[in-house]
């Protein structure tokens, strides 16, 4: 009953909002175009009679006097496109036989019939926008879920980290207690080993001194030809193997050199007394011919700068592989099973702490919405390679048909 009465009123209201304006002028610019007043170009360059607007002749430099014709190269034609989006097109396209406006208003005088497709285009665009809005809504909901999961996961990880740190502290205290007990229990053993080592070194030193004394006595006996307990220069000269300058004979001077090497404080011409401690002649073995071969260092070759006996060679240091059984025994014995289990447990907790601290330190977005990507990996296969992306971790490339993986960052 009321609808027939309301239709005339609605029609009157629609007629009332219609704004009369020249062709090609947008609703926002209609107030510049009043028939009762001269028209001033929108760039202010000149003022013309309103009758010159859309007269197919360009009077304004900006082309604003010809919005509905193609007279001005810089002019713009406004397409209302009711039901779709309004738009501007260059005025040169007006009446060119091509439908540029979906409402066909640009071809009003070309003789070309254009179909008004604005409603259909508007419907399709609204459907597209609705689909985009639905995707955005679903994305927003998913984002909220991810934010909640990230917040909860962060709290759980922080709580786990706090527990691990507390457990780590307790384990460290237990390990320290057990280590102290172990050291206390091993202290007597360590002291006993040190005493044993000291005695062994003293014994080795005594044996070495005895061997040196024996070698010295043997060498003296080799040189004391007449067995009178003294070694004279003449007796030394009978041993040509002691020759220093390589002329085949041992001169008195050379014999004095040997005497000075063995007894630095002896007088010239004196004989070497036997049996003195410290008279150490190198070598110490009688040769098959009865002469003291290898008792002394090799003599200098003729032409050398020194006529003194060469110093004894120092034996090379022992290699790590030459360690004695006693040195092996000095190594600390392994921990018992309980202590080793605590040490291993502490190492495991330390690794878990580092992993959690690293994960918590990452920036997963303003609200942590990208935290779920931390444990994810994605692969892309091309003709030659397989790319693997693990966000917040690494990117790698591997040949598709076999080969080593390359870290890309």
Secondary structure in CASP SS format (residue, H / E / C, confidence):
PFRMAT SS
TARGET T0000
AUTHOR 0000-0000-0000
METHOD secondary structure of the structure
MODEL  1
X C 1.00
X H 1.00
X H 1.00
X H 1.00
X H 1.00
X H 1.00
X H 1.00
X H 1.00
X H 1.00
X H 1.00
X H 1.00
X H 1.00
X H 1.00
X H 1.00
X H 1.00
X H 1.00
X H 1.00
X C 1.00
X C 1.00
X C 1.00
X C 1.00
X C 1.00
X C 1.00
X C 1.00
X C 1.00
X C 1.00
X H 1.00
X H 1.00
X H 1.00
X H 1.00
X H 1.00
X H 1.00
X C 1.00
X C 1.00
X C 1.00
X C 1.00
X C 1.00
X C 1.00
X E 1.00
X E 1.00
X C 1.00
X C 1.00
X C 1.00
X C 1.00
X C 1.00
X C 1.00
X E 1.00
X E 1.00
X C 1.00
X H 1.00
X H 1.00
X H 1.00
X C 1.00
X C 1.00
X C 1.00
X C 1.00
X C 1.00
X C 1.00
X C 1.00
X C 1.00
X C 1.00
X C 1.00
X C 1.00
X C 1.00
X C 1.00
X C 1.00
X C 1.00
X C 1.00
X C 1.00
X C 1.00
X C 1.00
X C 1.00
X C 1.00
X C 1.00
X C 1.00
X E 1.00
X E 1.00
X E 1.00
X E 1.00
X C 1.00
X C 1.00
X C 1.00
X C 1.00
X C 1.00
X C 1.00
X C 1.00
X E 1.00
X E 1.00
X E 1.00
X E 1.00
X H 1.00
X H 1.00
X H 1.00
X C 1.00
X C 1.00
X C 1.00
X C 1.00
X C 1.00
X C 1.00
X C 1.00
X C 1.00
X C 1.00
X C 1.00
X C 1.00
X H 1.00
X H 1.00
X H 1.00
X C 1.00
X C 1.00
X C 1.00
X C 1.00
X C 1.00
X C 1.00
X C 1.00
X C 1.00
X C 1.00
X C 1.00
X H 1.00
X H 1.00
X H 1.00
X H 1.00
X H 1.00
X H 1.00
X H 1.00
X H 1.00
X H 1.00
X H 1.00
X H 1.00
X H 1.00
X H 1.00
X H 1.00
X H 1.00
X H 1.00
X H 1.00
X H 1.00
X H 1.00
X H 1.00
X H 1.00
X H 1.00
X H 1.00
X H 1.00
X H 1.00
X H 1.00
X H 1.00
X H 1.00
X H 1.00
X H 1.00
X H 1.00
X H 1.00
X H 1.00
X H 1.00
X H 1.00
X H 1.00
X H 1.00
X H 1.00
X H 1.00
X H 1.00
X H 1.00
X H 1.00
X H 1.00
X H 1.00
X H 1.00
X H 1.00
X H 1.00
X H 1.00
X H 1.00
X H 1.00
X H 1.00
X H 1.00
X H 1.00
X H 1.00
X H 1.00
X H 1.00
X H 1.00
X H 1.00
X H 1.00
X H 1.00
X H 1.00
X H 1.00
X H 1.00
X H 1.00
X H 1.00
X H 1.00
X H 1.00
X H 1.00
X H 1.00
X H 1.00
X H 1.00
X H 1.00
X H 1.00
X H 1.00
X H 1.00
X H 1.00
X H 1.00
X H 1.00
X H 1.00
X H 1.00
X H 1.00
X H 1.00
X H 1.00
X H 1.00
X H 1.00
X H 1.00
X H 1.00
X H 1.00
X H 1.00
X H 1.00
X H 1.00
X H 1.00
X H 1.00
X H 1.00
X H 1.00
X H 1.00
X H 1.00
X H 1.00
X H 1.00
X H 1.00
X H 1.00
X H 1.00
X H 1.00
X H 1.00
X H 1.00
X H 1.00
X C 1.00
X C 1.00
X C 1.00
X C 1.00
X C 1.00
X C 1.00
X E 1.00
X E 1.00
X C 1.00
X H 1.00
X H 1.00
X H 1.00
X H 1.00
X H 1.00
X C 1.00
X C 1.00
X H 1.00
X H 1.00
X H 1.00
X C 1.00
X C 1.00
X C 1.00
X C 1.00
X C 1.00
X C 1.00
X C 1.00
X C 1.00
X C 1.00
X H 1.00
X H 1.00
X H 1.00
X H 1.00
X H 1.00
X H 1.00
X H 1.00
X H 1.00
X H 1.00
X H 1.00
X H 1.00
X C 1.00
X C 1.00
X C 1.00
X C 1.00
X C 1.00
X C 1.00
X C 1.00
X C 1.00
X C 1.00
X E 1.00
X E 1.00
X C 1.00
X C 1.00
X C 1.00
X C 1.00
X C 1.00
X C 1.00
X C 1.00
X C 1.00
X C 1.00
X C 1.00
X C 1.00
X C 1.00
X C 1.00
X C 1.00
X C 1.00
X C 1.00
X C 1.00
X C 1.00
X C 1.00
X C 1.00
X C 1.00
X C 1.00
X C 1.00
X C 1.00
X C 1.00
X C 1.00
X C 1.00
X C 1.00
X C 1.00
X C 1.00
X C 1.00
X C 1.00
X C 1.00
X C 1.00
X C 1.00
X C 1.00
X C 1.00
X C 1.00
X C 1.00
X C 1.00
X C 1.00
X C 1.00
X C 1.00
X C 1.00
X C 1.00
X C 1.00
X H 1.00
X H 1.00
X H 1.00
X C 1.00
X C 1.00
X H 1.00
X H 1.00
X H 1.00
X H 1.00
X H 1.00
X C 1.00
X C 1.00
X C 1.00
X C 1.00
X C 1.00
X C 1.00
X C 1.00
X H 1.00
X H 1.00
X H 1.00
X H 1.00
X H 1.00
X H 1.00
X H 1.00
X H 1.00
X H 1.00
X H 1.00
X H 1.00
X H 1.00
X H 1.00
X H 1.00
X H 1.00
X H 1.00
X H 1.00
X H 1.00
X H 1.00
X H 1.00
X H 1.00
X H 1.00
X H 1.00
X H 1.00
X H 1.00
X C 1.00
X C 1.00
X C 1.00
X C 1.00
X C 1.00
X C 1.00
X C 1.00
X C 1.00
X C 1.00
X H 1.00
X H 1.00
X H 1.00
X H 1.00
X H 1.00
X C 1.00
X C 1.00
X E 1.00
X E 1.00
X E 1.00
X E 1.00
X C 1.00
X C 1.00
X C 1.00
X E 1.00
X E 1.00
X E 1.00
X E 1.00
X E 1.00
X E 1.00
X C 1.00
X C 1.00
X C 1.00
X E 1.00
X E 1.00
X E 1.00
X E 1.00
X E 1.00
X E 1.00
X C 1.00
X C 1.00
X C 1.00
X C 1.00
X C 1.00
X E 1.00
X E 1.00
X E 1.00
X C 1.00
X C 1.00
END
